[in-house]
Amino acid sequence: MGPGHAHLSTTQTYLPAGRDEIVDAVRAHHERQNREARVQAVPAAGYRPESLDELFGRAW
């Protein structure tokens, strides 16, 4: 057998993503961002919430 890949499917690694794959990836990214945005951050011990408000402009 000559040089190259044993299976044609391994060449898919080098092929650019199709439109549907890109749209799916972008949608999944935005869904993850929305889920993470709903999680309330809790300041670590020793930080005063008013200091964080001053730094980040929001209430903790």
C-alpha positions in Angstrom: 0.0 0.0 0.0 1.3 3.5 -0.8 1.6 6.5 1.5 -1.5 8.1 2.8 -4.4 7.3 5.1 -5.7 3.8 5.7 -9.2 5.1 5.8 -10.7 8.0 3.8 -12.7 9.1 6.9 -9.4 10.2 8.6 -9.0 12.9 5.9 -12.1 14.7 7.3 -9.8 16.1 10.0 -8.3 18.4 7.3 -11.6 19.4 5.7 -13.2 22.7 6.6 -16.4 22.6 8.5 -19.6 22.8 6.6 -22.2 25.5 7.1 -24.5 23.3 9.2 -21.6 22.3 11.5 -20.7 26.0 12.0 -24.2 27.0 12.7 -24.6 24.1 15.2 -21.3 25.0 16.9 -22.3 28.7 17.2 -25.7 27.8 18.6 -24.1 25.4 21.2 -21.7 28.1 22.2 -24.5 30.7 22.8 -26.5 28.1 24.8 -23.5 27.5 27.0 -23.0 31.2 27.5 -26.6 31.7 28.5 -26.5 28.9 31.0 -23.3 30.2 32.5 -24.7 33.8 32.7 -27.6 32.5 34.8 -25.2 31.1 37.5 -24.8 33.6 40.3 -21.2 34.3 41.1 -20.3 34.2 44.8 -17.3 36.3 45.9 -14.5 34.4 47.7 -14.1 34.8 51.4 -12.4 38.0 52.4 -13.8 40.1 49.5 -16.3 42.8 50.4 -19.3 42.9 48.0 -19.2 46.7 47.9 -15.5 46.6 46.7 -16.5 44.2 43.9 -19.5 46.4 43.0 -17.0 49.3 42.6 -14.7 47.2 40.4 -17.3 45.4 38.3 -20.3 47.7 38.5 -22.8 45.2 39.7 -24.2 43.7 42.9 -23.1 40.3 44.0 
